[in-house]
């Protein structure tokens, strides 16, 4: 089924010289596996390129705009702007989802899996813009759709890691310091998976999983922020 890329080009104010570059940015590997005769490759190479362009544009902007900022501060700000949650949200704002080329299985995937695909697709889109219209066009796209999120990052303090944020809010709202407890661990020493709970006093608020205790704690804190409605 042919997809209409006109509305997307109008929304981003870019008319592609080579429409296949834009189309390829939407092609997930699963679609090629299911449709090997499709005339385009999947979008992973474009994603690789777009990720590098995105990081350079954001880093350059932060470096030039905040001359007094430390490396650590800029690293946290950049991470907040280019993480999967932010990029997936930008992709949704552009209605990219309806343009994806996915296998039947992937098209029925979970919300989390779809967010991951949207993140990669947005990076591939940046790569396609860079190849088709040059660095300036890619920079303009990133400035308009991603760098404009920076005030929200500052306002909601999204640059603060979830563990620090949850602890800060728990102490502010409930006068309680959260604690973490390993609920379960499995697997060999070189490939352990941890399940960790985050507690407010004796109440389990949320759980997180990860290949390290730190990763599991961060996931638990992120979920706890959602459970408590503090974000």
Buried (B, 14 or more C-beta within 10 A) or exposed (E): EEEEBEEBBEEBEBEBEEBEBBBBBBBBBBBBEBEEEEEBEBBBEBBEBBBBBBBBBBBEBBEEEEEEBEEEEBBBBBBBBBEBEBBBBBBBEBEBBEBBBBBEEBBEBEEEEBBBBBBBBBBBBBBBBBBBBEEEBBBBBBEEBBBEBBEEBEEEEBBBBBBEBBBEBBEEEEEEEBEBEEBEEEEEEEEEBBBBBBBBEEEEBBBBBBEEBEBBBBBBBBBBBEEBEBB
